[in-house]
Amino acid sequence: MSFAPLDPDFEPRVRASFGRQGLMTSLGARLVRVAAGEVDIEAPFDERWTQQHGYVHAGIVTALVDSACGYSALSLARPEAEVLTVEYKVNFLAPAQGERFLARGRVVRAGARVTVCSGEVYAVTGTAETQVAVMLATIITV
């Protein structure tokens, strides 16, 4: 789906906001794609994120895709606006194990106050991608 951003300078605004996120910084995450209504975030594997079976913890997976969805919504928000997640649902599809993780957030419907986004997380090893989670998120514009 194609969206027209309300802020022509949405990309530097999204990148600046992302740079202020302590959690994303501590995860070594980086923005790899910012477009109107679409944001991709990548993070390398870190053994400190694993749960008892050696897979990346669901909390890390969810944090990455929540940020991707939130920033995809921010890319379509008014220049003076901010966004916050008010609700999400996540389904975990496979164990999160890989060299790096790619979270893709996409706006499904952008409203003046409420935006609905979908997100996916992929574990990447070499060139192989395995989808490990899918999210549906509701984002409020404040």
N, C-alpha and C positions, 0 to 999 in steps of 0.2 A: 504494500500500500504506500502511496506517496502522500507526504504531508508538506504543507507550507509553514515554515517556522514564523512565529510572531516576532522573533528577535533575529535580525540579520547577523548578529554577532554571537549566535548561540554556541558555536564551537569553542571559542576562547573562554566563554563563560562556563561551559561544562568542564573544560580542562582545568580551569582555575579552581572550581569547586572540588573536583576530584583530587587536586593537589593538596587540598586542606583536610582530606579525610585521613585521619590517623590510622584507622583500621586498614584501609587499602594500602597505605604506605608501609605499614608493618608486615603486610602479606607480600610485599614486593610486586603488587599488582600494577598494571599499566593499561592505559586506554590504547587500544589498537585500532579502533574505528569509531568515529563520531560523525553521524549524519543526521538529518532531520528525522526524528522518530526512531533512530537506531543507534545503539551503542554496544561495542564489544570490549570486554575487559579480559585480560590474560594474566595469569599468575603462575609462577613456577611451583613445582612440587616442593614441599618442605616436610621433612619427617616429623617435625614438631606438631604438625596439624593432624597426625594420624590418630585414629581411635584404636581400640584394643586388638583389632584384626589386621591392622596395618593399612587400612583404607583412609583416605582423607575424610575427616569428620564432616557430618552433614551440616554443622554450623558454619564451616568454612565455605562449603559449596553454596549454601543458602546466602551467605553474606555477599559472595561474588555476584550471584544472579540478581539479588535484590538491588545492588548498586547499579548493575547494568540496566535493569528496568527503570529505576529511579532517574538515572541520567538520560535514558531515552525519553522519558516524560519531560524532564527539564529542558531538553533540546527544543521542545515545542511550546514552552511556557513564555508568558510575557517577560520582557527584559527585567522588570523589578521583582518578579515572583521567585519563590523557592518551592520545592516539592518535598513531601514526606510520604512514606509508605503508611497506609492505614490498614491494609490487609493483604495477605498472600496465601496461596496454597501451593505446596510443592509435592511433586511425586518424584521419588528416587527410583531410577530405572535400572541402574547397574552400580556395582561398587566403584567408588571414585579412586582409581589408581591410574597414574600416568606420569609423564615427565612434566607436563604443564596442564593447565585448565583454562578453558575458554568459555566465558559467559557471554551470551548474546541476548540483549534486551531489545524488544520491539514494541512500539505503540500499536495497540489494536484499535483503540478509539480515544481520541483526544477531545476532552470537554473543557469548558471554561474553568470548572472547579475540580472535576474528577476525570482522571485518565486511567484507562485499563491497558495493561501491558502484558505481554507474554515473554517468557525467558526460557532459555535452554542452556545447559552446561555440558560441555564436552571434555572428556579426558583425552589428552593428545599424547601419543607416543610415536615419535618419528613423524610420519605423515598420516598415520591412522588415527581417526577420531571415533570415540565411543560416547554416545549420549548417556549421561549419568543422571540428569535431572531435567525436569520441566516445571515451570512456575507460571502461575497466573496471578497478577498483582494489581491492586487498586492503589493509585497514587493521588493524593490531594494536592492541589495548588494553593499555596498560602502567600 
